[in-house]
Amino acid sequence: MIERLPADGSEVVALVLDQDDPVHAALRSQVPHLRVTGRCGCGCGTADFALDTGAVEAAPVAAGRFVAAEAVLRTETGECPGEVLVFTEDGYLSWLEVCSWSDDIEVDLAAALTWLRAGRRP
């Protein structure tokens, strides 16, 4: 099933992409066009993307699959339970990975969004 990227996913991607980086600006312009084509079954928020490459321009990056941006997540108590990574393929956003490093703190898209909004990144 292909669906629009929910608002929380869009915001997480936008928060992880650096505001001052021209490549990230090009990638942020793709966010409104993203569609989710698959999700991780564990509920973490990891999602595969598709987009109409005719509707947006590719970011000026080398061909291939790369980590475009990453953010280590920091909780209210200063712990780092995981990270969020944004991947590209051939200059287009391709997936969002929400990773947990902790057995004690649940890391999912909602938690990542809360921590990113608070600016709790090392």
C-alpha positions in Angstrom: 0.0 0.0 0.0 1.3 3.4 -1.0 0.3 6.3 1.3 1.2 9.9 1.9 4.0 10.5 4.4 2.2 11.4 7.7 2.9 14.9 9.1 5.1 13.5 12.0 7.3 11.7 9.5 7.6 14.8 7.3 8.5 16.9 10.3 11.2 14.4 11.5 12.8 14.3 8.0 12.7 18.1 7.8 14.2 18.5 11.4 17.1 16.1 10.6 18.0 17.9 7.4 20.3 20.9 8.2 18.7 24.2 7.5 21.9 25.8 6.2 23.0 23.0 3.8 22.1 23.6 0.2 21.9 19.8 -0.5 19.6 19.4 2.5 17.4 22.3 1.2 17.0 20.5 -2.1 16.0 17.3 -0.2 13.6 19.2 2.0 11.8 20.4 -1.2 11.1 16.7 -1.9 9.3 16.1 1.4 5.8 17.2 0.3 6.0 14.7 -2.6 7.0 11.6 -0.6 4.9 8.5 -0.4 5.4 5.6 2.0 5.8 2.3 0.2 6.7 0.2 3.2 7.2 0.3 7.0 9.2 -1.7 9.6 6.9 -4.1 11.3 8.1 -3.3 14.8 6.4 0.1 15.0 9.7 2.1 15.2 8.7 4.5 12.4 11.2 3.4 9.8 9.7 3.9 6.3 10.6 3.4 2.7 9.8 6.2 0.3 8.8 6.7 -3.3 8.3 10.0 -5.1 7.6 11.2 -8.6 11.1 12.1 -9.7 9.5 14.1 -12.6 7.9 16.4 -10.1 11.0 17.3 -8.1 14.7 17.9 -8.9 17.4 15.6 -7.6 19.7 17.0 -4.9 23.2 17.6 -6.1 24.9 14.5 -4.7 26.8 11.6 -6.3 24.8 8.7 -7.7 24.2 5.8 -5.3 22.7 5.3 -1.9 23.9 7.5 1.0 23.0 8.7 4.4 22.0 12.3 3.8 21.6 13.2 7.4 21.5 11.7 10.9 20.6 12.9 14.3 21.4 11.2 17.6 18.4 11.5 19.9 18.8 12.9 23.4 16.1 12.4 26.0 15.0 14.9 28.7 17.4 13.3 31.1 20.3 13.5 28.7 20.3 9.8 27.6 21.0 8.9 24.0 18.7 6.0 23.2 18.9 6.0 19.4 19.2 7.9 16.2 17.3 8.9 13.1 18.9 8.6 9.6 17.6 10.0 6.3 18.8 8.1 3.2 18.9 9.2 -0.4 19.3 7.3 -3.6 20.6 9.1 -6.7 19.7 12.5 -5.2 16.2 11.6 -4.0 15.0 10.8 -0.5 14.6 7.1 -0.2 13.9 6.1 3.4 13.8 7.1 7.0 15.4 4.9 9.6 14.5 5.2 13.3 17.1 3.2 15.3 17.0 2.2 19.0 20.2 1.6 21.0 18.3 1.0 24.2 16.3 -1.8 25.8 15.1 0.6 28.5 13.8 3.6 26.5 11.3 3.1 23.7 12.4 4.8 20.5 9.7 5.4 17.9 8.8 8.1 15.5 6.7 10.0 18.1 9.5 10.0 20.7 12.1 11.0 18.0 9.9 13.9 17.0 9.5 15.1 20.6 13.3 14.9 21.2 14.2 16.6 17.9 11.7 19.4 18.5 13.3 20.0 21.9 16.7 20.2 20.2 18.2 17.5 22.4 20.8 16.4 19.9 24.5 16.1 20.8 
